[in-house]
Structures are given as C-alpha cells and as structure tokens.
Amino acid sequence: MSHMGKQNSPVASRLLYIILCLLLTAFTTPLIASSSAASSSTDKDPTTAEDPHAHHRMMMQNNDNYQKSYSLYSLPPHILKDKNGNDVNLHDFLHEDRPFIISFIFTTCTTICPILTATLSSAQDELLASPIKPVLISISIDPEVDTPDKLTAYAKKFKASEDWVFLTGKLDDIIEVQRSLDVYRGSKLNHEPVTLMKAPGKKWLTLNGFTSASDLVKEYRSYSSNE
C-alpha cells in the first residue's frame, strides 16, 4: 500500500497544478479583457493617427479666422499644365500687369480644399469686378492623380470662370513651388488653408486660415489698390 501511494503522489500533484492554472486563468481573463477594452477606447480618439484629417477638422472649427502677413517670395520658372493641357510658365505671372491669387488644392481632398475652393467660387464675381481684375490660380498638390481632365471636372463643379486657372504638373516641380512660397508641409495630408496674393511692385500677401468670401474680396481690394 505504501508503494502504491508513492506512485500516485506525482499524479495528484500534477492534477493539483492543472486545477490551480485553470483557476488562475479564469480569474485573470476578465481583467485582461477589461484592460484591452480601455486601451482600444483610448486608441479611437479622433485626434490619433486613425483620423489623418483630425487637425484639419480642428482648423475647420475656426472658420473665418485667419492671419495675414507680407513676405518677399519668388516663383520658380517651372512649366505646369492647365486644365486644357496647355503649358503654363508659372514665373510669367510675375511679369504680367494683373495681380493674381493662388491657392493649393487637390481634387480628392474632403476637408480644407472644398472650403477654400467654394470660398473662391463665391467671391470670384466680385473679385473679377474689382477695379483691378486678378487672375485666380488653383494649383494641385496631388498632380499624379489630378490630371487636366480631373481638374476640368473640378473647375466645372465650382463654376470656375475663364479667369480662374487650374494647374497640375510634375510632383517635384509643384513641391518646389510650395517651398518657394513657404507652404510645403511634407504631405498633402498636412497642407494648410492658405491663400496668397501678388500684385506688381508689392510684397506677397498671405492669408493663413479660412476667410469668408466677403473677407477675401475686402482683403484683395485693399491690397491691390494704389494706396
């Protein structure tokens, strides 16, 4: 009998060990699940990487809030394409008598670009009725997607007049254009709502942020006047 008891003791110990492991698992599993759920809830915060446009949405909450500044810039002499497929030397705008207004957009943008473009669309009649009529220029920062045909459809969507030029081109050239105007932010997802104006003999005017159509007209007329 003593011999049999010695043989069974390892089996009993192993069974006891298994029972303890099962009890420990049953106790810790709900704690782990609760911790994971809390972590998952934190990860879904809209300001995290799950929403790459989170900072844009925050900017949009501050609509009609912009700052203006004056700077000396020079456009590079790159050849871009307009929505009709024609070559356009961006540098030539600096040597024309008409002022021009530049914005940066891309056609698949769902946050900043539609607001900037809609504002310019709403303001275009008054801008073009100004004593000094400007050229309106929208440059795609996603030229690999925004072909002339895409820009044509986009211009039609926003009822762009013939005085409103939409440009695309080589990505490296457009990045250099952005750098020259201090608006390059490394990625199209990081772009900011910026409108720039240039009149002959004057510094560049930068409107950083969202303007209303009436503010845009007011700023342009004040800037382009001879005062």
URKALIN-V311558 format. One record per residue. N is the residue number from 1. RES is the residue in three letters. PSI is psi as a letter, one per 40 degrees, with the letter a starting at -180 (NA if undefined). OMEGA is omega in radians with two decimals (NA if undefined). D_LAST is the distance of its C-alpha to the last C-alpha in whole Angstrom. Layout:
N_RES_PSI_OMEGA_D_LAST, N_RES_PSI_OMEGA_D_LAST
This chain:
1_MET_d_3.12_115, 2_SER_d_-3.14_114, 3_HIS_d_3.13_113, 4_MET_d_3.14_111, 5_GLY_d_3.12_109, 6_LYS_d_3.14_108, 7_GLN_d_-3.05_107, 8_ASN_e_-3.07_105, 9_SER_d_3.08_103, 10_PRO_d_3.13_100, 11_VAL_d_3.13_100, 12_ALA_d_3.11_99, 13_SER_d_-3.14_97, 14_ARG_d_3.12_95, 15_LEU_d_3.12_95, 16_LEU_d_3.11_94, 17_TYR_d_3.14_91, 18_ILE_d_-3.14_90, 19_ILE_d_3.12_90, 20_LEU_d_3.12_88, 21_CYS_d_3.13_85, 22_LEU_d_3.14_85, 23_LEU_d_3.13_85, 24_LEU_d_3.11_82, 25_THR_d_-3.14_80, 26_ALA_d_-3.10_80, 27_PHE_d_-3.02_79, 28_THR_d_-3.09_76, 29_THR_d_3.11_75, 30_PRO_d_3.13_73, 31_LEU_d_3.12_71, 32_ILE_d_-3.14_70, 33_ALA_d_3.13_69, 34_SER_d_3.13_67, 35_SER_d_3.14_65, 36_SER_d_-3.14_64, 37_ALA_d_3.13_63, 38_ALA_d_3.12_61, 39_SER_d_3.13_59, 40_SER_d_3.13_59, 41_SER_d_3.12_57, 42_THR_d_-3.10_55, 43_ASP_d_-3.09_54, 44_LYS_e_3.07_52, 45_ASP_h_-3.03_50, 46_PRO_e_3.13_47, 47_THR_e_-3.14_45, 48_THR_a_-3.09_47, 49_ALA_e_3.12_47, 50_GLU_d_3.11_49, 51_ASP_g_-3.07_45, 52_PRO_e_3.14_43, 53_HIS_e_-3.07_40, 54_ALA_d_-3.11_41, 55_HIS_d_3.08_38, 56_HIS_d_3.14_36, 57_ARG_d_3.09_37, 58_MET_d_3.08_36, 59_MET_d_-3.09_33, 60_MET_d_3.09_33, 61_GLN_e_3.11_34, 62_ASN_f_-3.13_31, 63_ASN_i_-3.11_29, 64_ASP_f_3.11_26, 65_ASN_h_-3.06_25, 66_TYR_i_3.07_23, 67_GLN_i_3.12_21, 68_LYS_i_-3.14_18, 69_SER_i_-3.13_17, 70_TYR_h_-3.07_16, 71_SER_i_3.02_18, 72_LEU_h_3.10_19, 73_TYR_i_3.04_21, 74_SER_h_3.14_23, 75_LEU_h_3.07_25, 76_PRO_i_-3.08_29, 77_PRO_f_-3.11_30, 78_HIS_i_3.09_32, 79_ILE_h_3.08_34, 80_LEU_i_-3.14_33, 81_LYS_h_3.04_35, 82_ASP_a_-3.05_33, 83_LYS_e_3.07_35, 84_ASN_e_3.13_37, 85_GLY_e_-3.13_38, 86_ASN_i_3.09_36, 87_ASP_h_3.11_35, 88_VAL_h_3.07_31, 89_ASN_h_-3.06_30, 90_LEU_d_-3.10_27, 91_HIS_d_-3.11_26, 92_ASP_d_-3.13_25, 93_PHE_d_-3.14_22, 94_LEU_e_-3.05_20, 95_HIS_e_3.07_21, 96_GLU_i_-3.11_20, 97_ASP_e_-3.08_17, 98_ARG_i_2.98_16, 99_PRO_i_3.06_15, 100_PHE_i_-3.12_18, 101_ILE_h_-3.08_19, 102_ILE_h_2.94_22, 103_SER_i_3.13_25, 104_PHE_h_-3.05_28, 105_ILE_i_2.81_31, 106_PHE_i_-2.88_35, 107_THR_d_3.14_37, 108_THR_e_3.11_40, 109_CYS_h_-3.09_38, 110_THR_e_-3.07_38, 111_THR_c_-3.02_36, 112_ILE_d_-3.00_32, 113_CYS_d_3.12_32, 114_PRO_d_3.13_33, 115_ILE_d_3.12_30, 116_LEU_d_-3.08_27, 117_THR_d_3.10_29, 118_ALA_d_3.10_29, 119_THR_d_3.13_26, 120_LEU_d_3.10_24, 121_SER_d_3.14_27, 122_SER_d_-3.08_26, 123_ALA_e_-2.93_22, 124_GLN_d_-3.12_23, 125_ASP_d_3.13_23, 126_GLU_d_3.10_20, 127_LEU_d_-3.09_18, 128_LEU_e_3.04_20, 129_ALA_e_-3.14_19, 130_SER_i_3.11_15, 131_PRO_d_3.05_13, 132_ILE_h_-3.01_13, 133_LYS_h_-3.13_16, 134_PRO_i_2.89_17, 135_VAL_h_3.10_20, 136_LEU_h_-3.07_22, 137_ILE_h_3.01_25, 138_SER_h_-3.08_27, 139_ILE_h_3.12_29, 140_SER_h_3.05_33, 141_ILE_e_3.07_34, 142_ASP_g_-2.98_38, 143_PRO_d_3.13_38, 144_GLU_d_3.07_42, 145_VAL_d_-3.04_42, 146_ASP_g_3.07_39, 147_THR_i_3.05_40, 148_PRO_d_3.12_39, 149_ASP_d_3.12_41, 150_LYS_d_3.14_40, 151_LEU_d_3.08_36, 152_THR_d_3.12_37, 153_ALA_d_-3.14_39, 154_TYR_d_3.13_36, 155_ALA_d_3.12_33, 156_LYS_d_3.13_36, 157_LYS_d_-3.10_36, 158_PHE_e_3.04_32, 159_LYS_f_-3.12_32, 160_ALA_h_3.11_30, 161_SER_i_3.13_28, 162_GLU_e_3.10_29, 163_ASP_e_-3.13_25, 164_TRP_h_-3.05_26, 165_VAL_h_3.06_28, 166_PHE_h_-3.02_30, 167_LEU_i_3.00_31, 168_THR_a_-3.13_35, 169_GLY_a_3.10_36, 170_LYS_h_-3.08_38, 171_LEU_d_-3.11_38, 172_ASP_d_3.13_38, 173_ASP_d_-3.10_35, 174_ILE_d_3.04_33, 175_ILE_d_3.14_34, 176_GLU_d_3.08_33, 177_VAL_d_3.12_29, 178_GLN_d_3.12_29, 179_ARG_d_-3.08_30, 180_SER_d_-3.14_27, 181_LEU_e_3.08_25, 182_ASP_f_3.11_27, 183_VAL_e_3.14_28, 184_TYR_h_-3.09_31, 185_ARG_e_3.00_34, 186_GLY_d_-3.11_37, 187_SER_i_3.12_38, 188_LYS_d_3.13_37, 189_LEU_e_-3.14_38, 190_ASN_e_-3.08_36, 191_HIS_i_-3.07_33, 192_GLU_i_3.11_30, 193_PRO_h_-3.09_27, 194_VAL_h_3.02_24, 195_THR_h_-3.12_21, 196_LEU_i_3.10_19, 197_MET_i_3.09_16, 198_LYS_h_3.05_15, 199_ALA_i_-3.13_13, 200_PRO_h_3.09_13, 201_GLY_e_-3.12_12, 202_LYS_i_3.03_11, 203_LYS_i_3.04_14, 204_TRP_i_3.00_16, 205_LEU_h_3.10_15, 206_THR_h_3.02_18, 207_LEU_h_-3.06_19, 208_ASN_h_-3.09_23, 209_GLY_a_-3.13_25, 210_PHE_h_3.01_25, 211_THR_i_2.93_23, 212_SER_i_3.11_23, 213_ALA_d_-3.12_22, 214_SER_d_3.09_20, 215_ASP_d_-3.14_19, 216_LEU_d_3.11_18, 217_VAL_d_3.14_16, 218_LYS_d_-3.13_14, 219_GLU_d_-3.12_13, 220_TYR_d_-3.09_13, 221_ARG_d_3.08_10, 222_SER_d_-3.09_8, 223_TYR_d_-3.03_8, 224_SER_e_3.13_8, 225_SER_i_-3.10_5, 226_ASN_e_-3.12_4, 227_GLU_NA_NA_0
